[in-house]
Amino acid sequence: MALIQNDKLRHIVRSGWRGVCPRCGQASMFDGWLKLAARCPACGLDYSFAHADDGPAFFALCLTAFPLVFIVVWIEVTWSPPWWVHALVSVPILALGCLGSLRPFKGWLVVSQYLNEAP
């Protein structure tokens, strides 16, 4: 049973990170940066089952933004740079970190919903 769970987790992480179809693993499940395609162009899987909703934003906030804010605060406390340094360094770090992690989080949620047959 543990082996099956490890294989399932590995499939969720790998397919979600790459953003590929959870059934065939061949084609992208996305039609744009975050918009899911209606169906997989390779195997025809209908993505209407997927309801990631606010999940990717929640995980990006908790798992990406929260640690990055600690880095920004550490920079402030350690060096106390002028405001423009934060504008040039901190804002892009937070923006790119959060925006960059939204797609993998959404992919992981969609693949997880598929493998666990979520209603």
Buried (B, 14 or more C-beta within 10 A) or exposed (E): EEEEEEEBEEBBBBBBBBBBBBBBBEBBBBEEEBEBBEBBBBEEBEBEEBEBEEBBBEBBEEEBBEEBEEBBEEBEEEEEEEEEEBEEBBEEBBEEBBEEBBBBBBBBBBBBBBBEEEE
